[in-house]
Amino acid sequence: MKISLLIIISLISFILITGCTTQLSKSNSTVTAVTTTQPVVPGVPTTEPTSTITPMPTPTPTPISVFPESSGLTTLVAVSGQSGKTSDTFSVPTGYWELWYTADPLTAGGQDSVSASGSNSAVFPFLSIQVIDKTDSDTVVETVEPPGGLDKILWERSGVDPRPWKQKFYEGNKEYYFVITAKHLTSYTIEVRIPKTS
């Protein structure tokens, strides 16, 4: 019984070793490429492809708006942040455009705050957007600020939230950028909207 078991184990080992050696010798063999040529016969179409694939142009992404839709206007540029900065330059291709903006104050207007020196001072949220004309020696076209300031408590008391604010510009076909000053804000968003082209 032990001898027959030993013979079976030896036979299985032999088959496994022989199979592995055969596979190893097959994997080390060199594969040569075979090329064939097909004679060209007049009047018979060839099997070679005659068309080429051209890549599709990459579409320019349209900024996703956080503001409600406006009939007749589309968003050209969107800028958001929490602190002040200078925006990238953008080109307005029309003679009319609108500046839509909103801000979320970090604190309510006039709350007391203790400074590092220990003195008490009032904290007022603030947002100012300077619209700069890049094509006219970096001239300030207008400084835009939320009318009435940024006071959440006042908005809650009145039951009217004035956001978003809008400013109309009757000039364009120029390059502009923003210089944004922001203090005590959770966030702000600014959009440039231009008339839709049909």
C-alpha positions in Angstrom: 0.0 0.0 0.0 2.8 2.4 0.9 4.7 1.4 -2.3 1.8 2.1 -4.6 1.2 5.5 -2.9 4.9 6.3 -3.4 4.7 5.3 -7.1 1.6 7.5 -7.6 3.3 10.5 -5.9 6.4 10.0 -8.0 4.4 9.8 -11.2 2.5 13.0 -10.4 5.8 14.8 -9.5 7.3 13.6 -12.8 4.3 14.9 -14.8 4.4 18.3 -13.1 8.1 18.7 -13.6 7.9 17.7 -17.2 5.0 20.1 -17.9 6.8 23.0 -16.2 10.0 22.3 -18.2 8.1 22.1 -21.5 6.3 25.4 -20.7 9.6 27.1 -19.7 11.2 26.0 -23.0 8.2 27.2 -25.0 8.3 30.6 -23.2 12.0 31.1 -24.0 11.6 30.4 -27.7 11.9 33.4 -30.0 8.8 34.4 -32.0 9.4 35.7 -35.5 7.0 38.1 -37.1 5.4 37.0 -40.4 4.6 39.7 -42.9 2.6 39.1 -46.0 2.2 41.2 -49.1 -0.9 41.3 -51.2 -0.6 42.0 -54.8 -2.4 45.1 -56.0 -4.9 44.3 -58.8 -6.4 47.2 -60.8 -10.1 47.6 -60.2 -10.1 45.6 -56.9 -10.4 47.6 -53.7 -7.6 47.2 -51.2 -8.2 46.3 -47.6 -6.2 49.2 -46.2 -8.2 51.9 -44.4 -8.5 55.2 -46.4 -10.0 57.4 -43.7 -8.3 59.1 -40.8 -9.6 59.9 -37.4 -9.4 63.6 -36.4 -9.7 64.5 -32.7 -12.7 66.5 -31.7 -11.9 70.1 -30.5 -12.0 70.5 -26.8 -15.0 72.7 -25.8 -14.5 75.7 -23.7 -16.1 75.0 -20.3 -18.9 77.4 -19.3 -18.6 78.4 -15.6 -21.3 76.9 -13.4 -23.4 79.7 -11.9 -24.4 79.9 -8.2 -26.9 82.6 -9.0 -30.4 82.1 -10.6 -30.7 82.1 -14.3 -31.1 85.4 -16.1 -33.0 85.5 -19.4 -30.8 86.7 -22.2 -27.5 86.6 -20.2 -24.8 83.9 -19.9 -21.9 83.7 -17.4 -18.6 84.6 -18.9 -16.3 84.5 -15.8 -16.8 83.4 -12.2 -14.5 84.3 -9.3 -14.9 83.1 -5.8 -12.9 83.1 -2.6 -12.8 84.1 1.0 -10.0 86.7 1.2 -8.9 89.6 -1.1 -7.1 88.9 -4.4 -6.5 90.1 -7.9 -8.5 88.1 -10.5 -7.2 86.9 -13.9 -7.7 89.1 -16.9 -10.8 88.5 -18.9 -12.1 89.8 -22.2 -15.7 91.2 -22.6 -16.6 90.7 -26.2 -19.8 92.9 -26.0 -20.6 96.5 -25.4 -22.8 95.7 -22.3 -22.2 93.4 -19.4 -23.4 92.8 -15.8 -21.5 92.2 -12.6 -23.4 89.8 -10.3 -22.0 89.3 -6.8 -22.8 87.9 -3.3 -21.0 87.5 0.0 -21.6 85.5 3.1 -20.5 87.5 6.2 -18.5 85.7 8.8 -20.0 87.8 11.6 -22.9 90.2 11.9 -22.2 93.9 11.5 -20.8 95.7 14.5 -20.1 92.7 16.7 -17.4 93.2 19.3 -14.1 91.5 19.0 -11.1 91.4 21.3 -7.8 92.1 19.5 -4.5 90.5 20.3 -3.6 93.5 22.4 -6.7 93.0 24.5 -8.7 96.0 23.3 -12.3 95.7 22.1 -13.1 96.7 18.6 -16.1 96.3 16.2 -15.9 93.7 13.4 -17.5 94.7 10.2 -17.6 92.4 7.2 -16.5 94.1 4.0 -16.4 93.5 0.3 -15.1 95.8 -2.4 -14.6 95.0 -6.1 -12.5 97.4 -8.2 -13.2 96.9 -11.9 -9.9 97.6 -13.7 -9.7 98.4 -17.4 -6.5 96.5 -18.6 -6.6 98.1 -22.0 -6.6 101.7 -20.6 -3.4 101.8 -18.5 -5.0 99.8 -15.7 -7.7 102.5 -15.0 -10.3 101.9 -12.3 -13.6 101.9 -14.1 -15.7 101.6 -10.9 -15.5 100.4 -7.3 -18.5 98.1 -6.5 -19.6 97.5 -2.9 -22.8 96.0 -1.5 -25.3 98.8 -0.9 -26.1 99.0 2.8 -23.2 96.9 3.8 -23.1 93.2 4.9 -25.3 92.8 8.0 -27.1 89.4 8.4 -29.0 90.5 11.4 -30.5 93.5 9.5 -31.5 91.1 6.6 -33.1 88.7 9.1 -35.1 91.5 10.8 -36.3 93.0 7.6 -37.1 89.5 6.1 -35.4 90.6 2.8 -32.0 89.2 1.7 -30.7 91.6 -0.9 -28.3 89.0 -2.4 -27.2 88.7 -5.2 -26.4 92.3 -6.1 -26.1 93.4 -9.7 -24.1 96.2 -11.4 -24.6 97.1 -15.0 -21.8 98.3 -17.3 -22.5 100.0 -20.6 -19.0 99.6 -22.0 -17.1 96.6 -23.1 -15.1 95.1 -25.9 -12.1 95.4 -23.6 -10.0 93.4 -21.2 -10.7 93.8 -17.5 -9.6 92.3 -14.1 -10.8 92.7 -10.5 -9.0 93.8 -7.4 -11.0 92.3 -4.6 -10.8 93.4 -1.0 -12.6 91.1 1.5 -12.6 91.1 5.3 -14.5 88.9 7.7 -16.3 86.8 5.0 -17.0 83.1 4.9 -17.1 83.4 1.1 -17.8 85.6 -1.9 -18.7 84.9 -5.5 -18.5 87.3 -8.5 -19.8 86.6 -12.0 -19.5 88.5 -15.2 -22.5 88.0 -17.4 -22.9 89.0 -21.0 -25.8 88.9 -23.5 -26.4 85.5 -25.1 -25.5 85.3 -28.8 -28.1 83.7 -31.0 
